[in-house]
Each structure stands twice: as structure tokens, then as C-alpha cells.
Amino acid sequence: MLHPFEIVAEPVRRRIIEILAGGSHPAGMLGDAVTAEFGISRSAVSHHLRILRDAGVVSVVPDLTVRHYRLDEQFLHRLDDAVGELFLLWDHRYGFESRNVPIGRVEGSRVPQAERLHRAGGKGRRGTRGRSSLDAWAVDAPD
């Protein structure tokens, strides 16, 4: 099985993952977007989609004549775990304490809350739960 970093290291695959992070899309739309952006053939896009399917990053939902691709949430957990391993190595190497950064899969990620809000736009699994990003900034801002 490919390591999550190997999967996202390839720009075409990373772009497909970014597109699918917004929701499922038909194969034709993915092909059009990626061929236009990277100037590669549709068969090259199909090759990358096959790699993503085989690695368990995406799943395919057939709908009559169209195949819809969607991102598998388990891949995001694997990627998050791989980043967490880097944080552990970093902490071990430099002796930093985790400074309110939970280790393991707890509510949220190992990334500090301000960084999570910036990345996730204040919503979703990595953002705040049930609060708007402005509320979170106001509550978490130093006095």
C-alpha cells in the first residue's frame, strides 16, 4: 500500500483529492478539470484515478452511464495519522511539549486550533464544532 505522502506528493493526484474534498464528481468533470489545468491526456487522468482507487483514496459510485468519484474519509484519517507521526518525531527531536496539541485521534487534529481554523475555514472535522470561525477567534484570542 502506498504511504499517504506518496499519494499526495504527485501534483495531479493531489489536485484530484482537493477537488473531491468538496464533494463527489463525475469522472468526466474530473478529467476535464485536470486535463485543462495540467495539460495531460484523459488517459493519464484515468491512470491517476486508478491509482487513487487501488490505494483506497477514492471510491466509485456508478450511476447509469456516469461514474461518480468520491473521497474516502479513511484516507484523510491515514493522512492525519502520518502527519501526527511527524509531530511526534518533531516533539521527540526538539523536546517540545505538545502545548495543547492532542496526540492520537481525539476530537480534532494535532494542529493548534488557530491553524485548524485557518485551514478548514472554521468548519468541518478539523474546525470548530457548532461555532462560527469568528466566535472561535473571539473566544480563543489572547487577552
Secondary structure, DSSP 8 states (H G I E B T S, - for coil): ---HHHHHHSHHHHHHHHHHHT--EEHHHHHHHHHHHH---HHHHHHHHHHHHHTTSEEEEEETTEEEEEE-HHHHHHHHHHHHHHHHHHHHHH----TT---SSSSS-SS-HHHHHHHHTT-STTS-SSS-HHHHHHHHS--
